[in-house]
Amino acid sequence: MFTGLITEVGRIKFLKQQEQDLEIGVACSFASQLTPG
């Protein structure tokens, strides 16, 4: 039971981290489109 809980928490943290990385990537590409050159 505890092992499953730990795995679930780890999975959620991993997904949140991936979401942040995605947002940063989108923000960077968006900013590079806004700035000319």
Buried (B, 14 or more C-beta within 10 A) or exposed (E): EEEEEEEEEEEEEEEEEEEEEEEEEEEEEEEEEEEEE
